[in-house]
Amino acid sequence: MLTTPLFGLLVTVAPAQEAASGRLPPTIENAKLADEELVTLADKNDDWIFEEKLACRSRGAKELWEGTLVDPSLGAPVRKEFQTIGVGTESDSILYFEFAGDVPPAWRKQLNEKLFSATGEPVFAQPELVGQSGKLLVVLSCSLTSKIRKPLGHRLRTRFGMRFSDQDPAHRKLYEPLQAALQRANAAEKIKPDPAGLAFVKAHAAELAPLSFGAFLEARLHAESEAHELAATAYARALALDAKGDPLPSDGSACDALEGIGMAAYYLKQWPEAIARLRSATDYAASIGRADRQATALYNLACSAALGEQPDAAMAALQELIALSGRKWKSQLRQDDDLKSLREREDFKALVK
């Protein structure tokens, strides 16, 4: 079994999300900023202005706009537009892509593979944020410190259910004690339950109930406390809220939730459930081009299958892992006791030599 930190709370889509009541249809017309919104969204000390020129922050975003980043055979938008916003000496662009139907998964996967860094998260050289809802995909090509980053992300989140961080002050106030509790656990030499965090969840249950990220953080606290059934239930609630109306803050947190349900089943030795859930986590990570998360889920899928007396399924997952990630896993495969039932197999020996 491979444990990885699931505290991936960086701001950064699962299958198409159902529209929540009050949300606008995801179209370019509804997504584009009107003149009066610049005044509403801008900090009181800034003047935001529209500019005519495209101002992408990375070469990948520029190639995406030009149509050379993603293989056209994977699907192509029927319409695209951009808006550039100037704030002081900085200029940032918003790219809008609208498809005839839902954004093709293969198109989105290749976009993520080529636009982001190896971790799938924004970095200095490739700072873009990508949001998707139905047939609309939006790229915020702005620097990591851009003043438009948070307000525009929040606008897209609340308007269309795209995955960006929740900037509602009341919600963030609820999240902060839970994040602090998890940080304390991660800072300890040995991860231990955090009673204060769980007590806060109990005291604020009604306020946290409709919030996907609240459920996600609750799940993490239960997982740290080794209350695996409670963790699985909270992760499932986070994903249900994500799909129905309140999106998780990132694709990474969706990966965490899917894998977290599978790992809860692993710890409970519910092998068929663990195998099914970790397969779902693997497939989702692959669909959004997150090879790092795909590899972790494949490894834990193989461990669950080996322990669940499904050696052929375990070997299939390991072969997929090596094909994806290469030799770097081989030493760990030789040592992990979860895989000891496979060690006398000739195909296992060949795989790890």
C-alpha positions in Angstrom: 0.0 0.0 0.0 1.2 3.5 -0.9 0.2 6.4 1.3 0.3 9.8 -0.1 -0.7 13.2 1.5 -4.3 13.9 0.6 -3.9 17.5 1.8 -3.9 18.8 -1.8 -5.8 22.0 -1.1 -4.3 24.0 -4.0 -6.8 26.1 -6.0 -7.2 24.5 -9.2 -13.8 18.1 -13.7 -15.3 15.2 -13.1 -18.0 14.1 -15.5 -20.3 17.0 -16.4 -21.9 18.4 -13.3 -25.6 18.8 -13.0 -26.8 22.4 -13.0 -27.8 23.7 -9.7 -30.9 25.8 -9.4 -30.2 29.5 -10.0 -27.1 28.8 -12.2 -26.9 30.1 -15.7 -26.5 27.9 -18.7 -22.8 27.5 -19.5 -22.4 29.5 -22.6 -19.9 32.1 -23.8 -22.6 34.8 -23.6 -23.2 34.1 -20.0 -19.6 33.7 -19.1 -18.2 36.9 -20.7 -17.7 39.9 -18.4 -19.8 43.0 -19.0 -18.4 46.5 -18.6 -20.2 47.2 -15.4 -18.8 43.9 -13.8 -15.3 45.2 -14.0 -16.2 47.9 -11.5 -18.0 45.5 -9.3 -15.2 42.9 -9.2 -12.3 45.3 -9.0 -10.6 46.2 -5.7 -11.6 49.7 -4.7 -8.0 50.9 -5.2 -7.8 49.5 -8.8 -9.1 50.4 -12.2 -9.8 47.4 -14.4 -10.0 48.0 -18.1 -10.7 45.8 -21.2 -7.8 45.6 -23.6 -7.9 44.4 -27.2 -4.7 42.3 -27.4 -4.4 38.7 -26.3 -2.2 38.4 -23.2 -1.6 34.8 -22.4 0.7 34.0 -19.5 2.2 30.8 -20.9 3.2 29.5 -24.3 0.8 26.6 -23.8 -2.2 28.9 -23.4 -1.3 30.8 -26.5 -1.0 27.6 -28.5 -4.4 26.5 -27.1 -5.9 29.7 -28.5 -4.2 29.2 -31.8 -5.5 25.6 -32.0 -2.1 23.9 -32.0 -1.9 22.6 -28.4 -4.6 19.9 -28.6 -5.0 17.4 -31.4 -8.0 18.6 -33.5 -9.0 15.0 -34.1 -10.0 14.8 -30.4 -12.7 17.4 -30.9 -12.7 21.1 -31.5 -14.8 24.0 -30.1 -17.5 25.4 -32.3 -16.8 28.9 -31.0 -14.1 30.7 -29.0 -13.6 34.2 -27.7 -11.2 36.0 -25.3 -11.3 39.0 -23.0 -8.1 40.7 -21.8 -8.2 42.7 -18.6 -5.6 45.3 -17.7 -4.9 46.1 -14.0 -2.1 48.6 -13.6 0.9 47.4 -15.5 -0.4 43.8 -15.8 -2.6 42.3 -18.5 -4.3 38.9 -18.2 -6.6 37.0 -20.6 -9.7 34.9 -20.2 -10.1 32.3 -22.9 -13.6 30.9 -23.6 -14.2 27.7 -25.6 -17.7 26.4 -26.4 -18.3 23.0 -27.8 -21.4 21.5 -29.6 -21.9 19.1 -26.7 -20.0 18.4 -23.4 -16.3 19.1 -23.6 -14.8 15.8 -25.0 -12.9 14.0 -22.2 -9.9 13.2 -24.6 -9.6 16.8 -25.5 -9.7 17.9 -21.8 -7.1 15.2 -20.9 -4.7 16.4 -23.5 -5.2 20.0 -22.5 -4.3 19.1 -18.9 -1.3 17.1 -19.9 0.2 19.9 -22.0 -0.9 23.0 -20.2 0.0 22.2 -16.6 3.1 21.1 -14.9 3.7 17.4 -14.1 1.7 17.7 -10.9 -1.4 19.0 -12.7 -1.4 22.2 -10.6 -0.6 25.8 -11.7 3.0 26.9 -11.4 4.9 30.1 -12.1 5.7 29.2 -15.7 2.2 27.7 -16.4 -0.1 29.5 -14.0 -3.4 28.9 -15.8 -6.6 27.9 -14.1 -9.1 25.8 -16.1 -12.8 25.4 -15.4 -15.4 23.4 -17.2 -19.1 23.1 -17.1 -21.1 21.2 -19.7 -20.1 22.5 -23.1 -18.1 25.5 -21.8 -14.4 25.5 -20.9 -12.8 28.6 -19.5 -9.0 29.3 -19.1 -7.9 32.0 -16.8 -4.5 32.9 -18.2 -3.3 35.1 -15.4 -0.2 35.2 -13.1 -0.3 33.5 -9.7 -0.4 36.9 -8.1 -2.9 38.5 -10.5 -5.7 40.5 -8.9 -8.2 39.0 -11.3 -7.5 35.4 -10.3 -9.6 35.0 -7.2 -12.7 37.2 -8.1 -13.0 35.8 -11.6 -12.5 32.2 -10.4 -15.2 32.7 -7.7 -17.6 34.3 -10.3 -17.2 31.2 -12.6 -17.6 28.9 -9.6 -20.9 30.4 -8.4 -22.3 31.1 -11.9 -21.6 27.8 -13.5 -20.3 25.4 -10.9 -16.7 25.3 -12.2 -14.1 24.0 -9.8 -12.4 27.0 -8.3 -11.8 27.9 -4.6 -14.7 29.1 -2.6 -14.1 32.8 -1.7 -17.2 33.3 0.4 -15.9 34.8 3.6 -18.3 32.9 5.8 -17.4 29.6 4.2 -13.7 30.3 4.5 -14.1 31.1 8.2 -15.6 27.6 8.6 -12.8 25.9 6.7 -9.9 27.6 8.5 -10.1 25.6 11.8 -10.4 22.4 9.9 -7.4 23.1 7.7 -5.5 24.1 10.8 -6.3 20.8 12.4 -5.1 18.9 9.4 -1.9 20.9 9.3 -1.3 20.1 13.0 -1.7 16.4 12.2 0.7 16.6 9.3 3.3 18.5 11.3 3.3 15.9 14.1 6.0 13.2 14.0 3.1 10.6 14.1 -0.2 11.6 12.7 -2.8 11.6 15.4 -6.5 12.5 15.6 -7.2 16.1 16.2 -10.1 16.3 18.7 -10.5 20.1 18.2 -11.1 19.6 14.5 -13.7 16.9 15.0 -15.4 18.9 17.8 -15.6 21.9 15.4 -17.3 19.7 12.8 -19.8 18.6 15.3 -20.5 22.1 16.6 -21.0 23.5 13.1 -22.6 20.5 11.4 -25.6 22.5 10.0 -23.4 25.2 8.5 -21.0 22.7 6.9 -23.8 20.4 5.6 -24.2 22.0 2.2 -20.5 22.6 1.5 -18.5 20.1 -0.5 -15.2 21.3 0.8 -16.5 21.1 4.4 -17.4 17.5 3.8 -14.0 16.9 2.2 -12.2 18.3 5.2 -14.4 16.3 7.6 -13.5 13.2 5.7 -9.8 14.0 6.0 -10.2 14.4 9.8 -12.0 11.1 10.1 -9.3 9.4 8.0 -6.6 10.8 10.3 -8.6 9.4 13.2 -8.8 6.0 11.5 -12.6 6.2 11.4 -12.7 4.8 7.9 -16.4 4.3 7.6 -17.1 7.9 8.6 -14.3 9.1 6.2 -15.9 7.2 3.3 -19.3 8.6 4.1 -18.0 12.2 4.2 -16.0 11.8 1.0 -19.1 10.4 -0.7 -21.1 13.4 0.5 -18.4 15.8 -0.8 -18.6 14.2 -4.2 -22.4 14.3 -4.2 -22.4 18.0 -3.3 -19.7 18.6 -5.9 -22.0 17.1 -8.6 -25.2 18.7 -7.5 -24.4 22.2 -6.7 -21.3 23.2 -4.6 -18.1 22.3 -6.5 -15.0 21.1 -4.8 -12.1 23.6 -5.1 -10.0 21.6 -7.6 -9.8 18.5 -9.7 -7.1 17.4 -7.3 -9.5 17.4 -4.4 -11.9 15.4 -6.5 -9.1 12.8 -7.1 -8.5 12.8 -3.3 -12.1 12.1 -2.5 -12.4 9.3 -5.0 -9.2 7.7 -3.8 -10.1 8.4 -0.2 -13.2 6.2 -0.5 -11.2 3.4 -2.0 -8.5 3.7 0.8 -11.2 3.6 3.4 -12.4 0.3 2.0 -8.7 -0.9 1.9 -8.3 -0.2 5.6 -11.6 -2.0 6.3 -10.4 -4.9 4.2 -13.4 -4.6 2.0 -11.5 -5.8 -1.0 -14.1 -5.8 -3.8 -15.2 -2.3 -2.7 -11.6 -1.1 -2.6 -10.9 -2.5 -6.0 -14.0 -0.9 -7.6 -13.4 2.5 -6.0 -9.7 2.7 -6.7 -10.5 1.7 -10.3 -12.9 4.7 -10.5 -10.2 6.9 -9.0 -7.7 5.7 -11.6 -10.0 6.3 -14.5 -10.9 9.7 -13.3 -7.3 10.8 -12.9 -6.5 9.5 -16.4 -9.4 11.4 -17.8 -8.0 14.7 -16.6 -4.4 14.0 -17.5 -3.2 13.6 -13.9 -0.6 10.8 -14.3 0.8 11.3 -10.8 -2.6 10.6 -9.2 -3.4 7.8 -11.7 -0.1 6.1 -10.7 -0.9 6.3 -6.9 -4.4 4.9 -7.5 -3.1 2.1 -9.7 -0.6 1.1 -7.0 -3.2 1.0 -4.3 -5.6 -0.9 -6.6 -2.9 -3.5 -7.2 -2.4 -3.9 -3.4 -6.1 -4.2 -2.8 -6.5 -6.8 -5.6 -3.5 -8.8 -4.3 -4.8 -8.9 -0.8 -8.3 -9.6 -2.1 -7.1 -12.8 -3.9 -7.5 -11.3 -7.3 -3.9 -11.8 -8.5 -4.6 -11.3 -12.2 -6.3 -8.0 -11.5 -3.4 -7.0 -9.4 -0.9 -7.8 -12.1 -3.0 -5.9 -14.7 -2.9 -2.8 -12.5 0.9 -3.2 -11.9 1.6 -3.6 -15.6 -0.5 -0.5 -16.3 1.5 1.4 -13.6 4.8 0.4 -15.1 3.7 1.4 -18.6 2.6 4.7 -17.2 5.4 5.6 -14.9 8.4 3.4 -15.8 11.1 1.9 -13.5 10.8 4.2 -10.5 8.2 2.0 -8.9 10.0 -1.3 -9.3 12.0 -1.1 -6.0 8.8 -0.4 -4.0 7.0 -3.3 -5.7 9.7 -5.7 -4.6 9.4 -4.6 -1.0 5.7 -4.0 -0.3 4.2 -6.9 1.8 0.8 -6.2 0.3 2.2 -7.7 -2.9 4.0 -10.7 -1.4 1.4 -13.1 -2.8 2.5 -12.2 -6.3 6.3 -12.6 -5.8 6.5 -16.2 -7.1 4.7 -15.4 -10.3 6.9 -15.3 -13.4 5.1 -12.2 -14.7 5.7 -10.4 -11.5 9.4 -11.3 -11.5 9.7 -10.1 -15.1 8.0 -6.9 -14.3 10.2 -5.9 -11.4 13.6 -7.1 -12.6 
